[in-house]
Amino acid sequence: MSQPPIRTVLFGLINTYLVPEKDGLTLIDTGLPSLVPRILKKAAQTGQPLRRTVLTRGHDDHSLGLDDIKRQFPHAQVMMHPADLHHLKRLNIEKNPTRS
């Protein structure tokens, strides 16, 4: 059985996922800032650019690394449910995510 192309980056109980797509990578959740270097390393190993980040919820363990990701990939799209946008504003995230 072949392994699925999704890369899981683990940090204790926090999971993030890198999903390869035709135009590059989609990151599912950023985790905490301390996890971002590991995410960037895994992304670099694929040789594909990060095109988008999807935040599954506004909790810190899902989104706190977004500023660091946005600094590395400023043109990558950010998506999350509009009901959680207030969370990012509370955290003073640099770029507003795209509504989807």
Summary of the structure (lengths in Angstrom):
residues: 100
radius of gyration: 12.8
end to end distance: 34.7
largest distance: 44.6
contacts: 285
relative contact order: 0.17
helix: 35%
strand: 30%
